[in-house]
């Protein structure tokens, strides 16, 4: 199997490079071992903002919440209208007295001095912010969902205006109403100054490849902004064996479901219909870059056999679409071998830094990324210039002024 710009030899070479990186000189302590408290003591250099290492750090998948949003989740859990995923996720974060849950809730609800102090503490220059998952998508009252999303967007725009050198926003939508969501995407881009749109995977078990969501895709193409598909709580139709094993959340289930969502879009021809559309996914591509060899082989076999009605011939292979229409952030995966492999098979211009604040907030992980064994030019792409390119950021807005 071979296509333009990618073949099996490249994937095999990338895998070899990733494995070599596991033992390469300069490999960061936090990823050298899967266990052991020693990995959290890396203090080999200070984490300053301002570009003292030759690049700014732009974190591209950072979450916030509104009190209204969380209160509705709690109401739905209490009155029995929440699905199993919301009960599992928000029954913990919004109700648990554990230190992790309480700290994350406090950080989610802050778009002011505490968040900026946390960014300063870990050397994050700019945070690209989006309403935390699952957004308003599980809300059964569509009018309520629209109102919560709109108010969240207005609030985020106000906070971005208050801190223009530190915060960048992405639009929240209510896909339950695709036409309204399309209008909100345009408002976000043209009136609020937002630079993309985040949708938290499925909407009550429905996926963006379904025809009713086409207005959302058309609006994104119209404003030429990326769609960030973020994980969500799993739908009831697939959650049972995962939740019973404690694997439904970020540990595994999120990536499985979100990776499937992106594959549904690719294999049903979203990029043939909208060739300029760019879709971002986090967590190192929700594992898809590492499955590309098998995905391409089995997809093409399925198309040839006509086994599935929905699998039609496409203009490109899955791997080619990953290199032309998919963008990847490393949110929650501060692991050098995975990042290098993804850069090789998806493209150096398509892999970006993210912290995944506040769900994963670790100074040692930022230091691990600083210490990756790669050229200064590539590291600047990873931390800064790729985000500037794809979110269409103006560096003059936040680049430190030389005195």
Secondary structure, DSSP 4 states (H G I P E B T S, - for coil): -EETTEEHHHHHHHHHHHHHHTT-TT--HHHH-SS-GGGGG--SS---SS-TTSS--EEEEEEE--HHHHHHHHHHHHHT-S-HHHHHHHHHHTT--SHHHHHHHHHHT--SHHHHHHHHHTT--EEEEEEPTTTTTT-S-HHHHHHHHHHHHHHHHHHHHHTTTTEEE-EE--TTSHHHHHHHHHHHHHTS---EEEE-S-BTTB-TTSGGGHHHHHHHHHHT-EEEE---PPPHHHHHHHHTTT-SSTTTHHHHHHHHHHHHHHHTTHHHH-TT--EEE-HHHHTGGGGHHHHHHHHHHHHHHT-STT----SS-HHHHHHHTEEEE-TT---HHHHHHHHHHH-GGGEE----TTTS--HHHHHHHHT-SS-HHHHHIIIIIHHHHHTT--GGGTSPPP-
